[in-house]
Amino acid sequence: MTRRIWDISQKLRPDLPVWPGDTQFAHERTWAIGDGSPVNVSKLTLSTHSGTHADAPLHYAADAADSASCDLAPYIGECLVIDARGVGAEIDVADLPHLDSADRVLFRTYETFPHDAWEEDFTAIAAETIKWLGVQGVKLVGIDTPSIDPQNSKTMDAHHAVLAADMRILEGLVLDDVPEGRYELIALPLPIVSADASPIRAILRELP
């Protein structure tokens, strides 16, 4: 039986909204079929945090692992999608259902994902929630917003709680069409040496 797949990635394109001040996405054709070339070849300019991406620990700790060094196991396996729409500025422990030994947790906060505009007042995850998830054995946390911390945070409390718990982070997921429940997650970062994050193609697959 074929298992259904949900693509939960943003499409990378020139008008992709990015973190204010970060690198705008650009795609340029460097070789084109014709004029002596048998192939099309392109050049990309982008932030490591473009669209749907995986933060490497190096993003929030100067001496931590880069994208190329991260163990891939946390990015593959069963996950729980939680509907956290309407919870407010941060997802608190009280907003969580009974996890029943979930290794990976993804949060939906948007009614409709903002593909065409940057929204500053997105929902983040409280550091205490990250700590609680770590105690429960969660090894990866994901969210549909640009960051697990508020946009104007200078202390990055949620990210540092992730570091202390040795968890991994996915941000910018698109979960509009995904019902709350359990799935298989496949969301691999690229092995970019010295990179603080990596764009990913993230999917959910129906469990057998």
Secondary structure, DSSP 4 states (H G I P E B T S, - for coil): -PPPEEE--PPP-TT---STTSPPPEEEEEE-SBTTBSS-EEEEE--TTSSSEEE-GGGT-TTS--GGGS-SGGGEEEEEEEE-TT--SEE-GGG----SS-SEEEEE--SS--TTS--SS--EE-HHHHHHHHHTT--EEEESSS-SS-TT-SS-HHHHHHHHHT-EEEES---TT--SEEEEEE-PPP--TT-SEEE---EEE---
